[in-house]
Amino acid sequence: MDSAALRTAQQPLKDAYRADPGKAAVTLRAQGALGEEDVSCSVATGQALTEAGLHPATGGDGSLACSGDMLLQALVACAGVTLRAVATSLSIPVDGGTVTAEGDLDFRGTLAVSKDAPVGFTSIRLSFDLDTPATAEQVETLLRLTQRYCVVYQTLASPPQLSVTASLRQCLPHRSGYH
């Protein structure tokens, strides 16, 4: 896709959102099914079903996806797509490259080993290794605008308001008395 094709695809959307800001408000949704036999949750990604489970540092065997890894993968995907869109829009040539996200965790927190250990990532590093003839100034612009417009990056940088609810369904008692 070149700059003109991207503009052609996005301009009607931008015009509609300017005219009616309510049209830009979209609710995305993800849903998973709890595993019946093991500590897992299957998540539909739109392209495939991913079964997430415990990370080996929390007792998993490594055969299932780790949700922490999935969070970093979502950041990499969003930042990569955003960088490509920005480069296309500004006609900055990027022939290829890689996007990497690394995050630091202290699993004592999630395993309730230490109340002083945080639960979750304490630091995340995002890096790009780009194949481009772009100038240092153009690369700086790419990085600045990628950070500004990457949904996952901005969500991590300024966390949204979170809420949790549960609904209960009655079911027959399981052999152990719980279901």
N, C-alpha and C positions, 0 to 999 in steps of 0.2 A: 504494500500500500504506500502510495506517495502522499505528499502534503496535500495536494489538490483532492485526492480521493478521501483522505481523512476529513478535510474540511467539508466536503460534499456530504459525508455520512453524519458529521456532528452538527453542522450549521442548523438544520431544521430542528434538532433537539434543543440547541442553545436558544434559538428564537422562541420555541414553545415554552421553555422554562423561564425566559425573561417575561413573556406575556402572561404566563400563569405559573407562578412559583410552586403552586401545589402539585403540578404535574411532575416536578422533579423529586418529590418525596416518595421514595420507594421503600418498601419493607422487604428485605431479603430474609430467607428462612433456611435453616438447616434442621434436619431431623435425623435421629438415630434410633435404633432398636437395641435394647439391652440384651446382652448375651444370656442365654438360658442355662448354659452349663459352665461357663467360665467367667472370669472378670474381664468383660469386653463390652463394646458398644459398636454396632455397625452403622456407618454413616454413608448416606448416598451423596456422592460428590457431583452428580450431574453426568459424569462420564463412566463411573464405576462405583461399586460398593466397596468401601474401605472399612476394614475391621480394626478398631483401635483397642489396645489393651495396655497392660502395665509395661513400663519401661524396665529393662533389666535391673536398673538401680533401685527399683521398688518391688522386685520379685517376679517380673515377667521373664519369659524365655527369649524375647527378641523376635518372635515370629509374627507379632502383630504391630501395627503402626502405633507410634507413641503420639499422643495429642500435643505434647510439647514440640516434637519434630514437625507435626502438621501445622502448628502455629507459625514456626519459622518458614516452612514451605509456602504458606499463604503469604507471608511477607515477601519472600523471594519472588513469587509469581506476580504479586501486585506491583512490586517495585520494578520488576523487569518489563511488564506490560506498560507501566507508566513511563519508564525511561524511553521505551520504544515509541510511544505515542508522542512524547515531548520532542524526541529527536526527529520524528517524521514531521511534526507540525512546524518545527523550526528549520527543517531541511539540513540538519546536522547529520552527516554520514556516520553510521555505526554499522560496521560490517559483521559484527558478532561479538561474542564475549560471554562472560559468566557473571552471575549474581550469587553472592554467598551471604547467608545469615548464620551467625553463631550466637548462642545464648548460654549464660551461666546460671546454673541451678545448684542449690544445696538441698539434696534429697532428705536431709534430716528434718526439714520443715514439713514436707508432705507425708513423711512417715511418722510424724509426731514424736520424733526422738528428742528434739530440742524445741522448746517454745521460743527460744531466741533466734532460731534459724527461720528465715523467711520461706513462705510457700510461694513458689513461682519464680520467674526469671528475675535476677537482680541486675542483669545487664544484657543488652542485645547489640551486636555489631553487624551492620549491613555494609557489604563492600561490593564493588563492581570492578571487573577486569575487562576493559573494553578494547576491542579491535577497531580503531578509528583514526582517521587522519585529522580529527578535530583539534582545535587549539586548546590550550589549558583553560582559557576563558570560556570557550564553548562547553567544555566538560564540566566546569564549575556551574554554568547555567543549567546543564542537564541534571546535575546532582541536586541543585537548589530547587528546581521545579519538580523533580521526581519526589523529593521529600515533601514538598508543598501539596502535591496533588495525589499522592499514593494513599488510598483509603486505609489500608492496613497500617502503614507507617503512622499516619495521623491518629488512628484509633489507639495505637500503642502509646504514642506521645502524649495524647490528651484523652485518657480513658473516658468512655461514655458512662452514663448512669446505668447501673446494672440492677436487675431485680430477678428474683427466683420465686417460682410458684410450683405447686404440686397439686395434682388432682388424683384422687384415689378411686380405684375400681375394686369392687368386691370380687373375690375369687375364692374358689374352694381351697380349704387348708391343704398345704403340701404335706408330704409324709413327715417332715420334721416339725410340722405345726406352723411353719411360716411359708409364705409364697411371695 
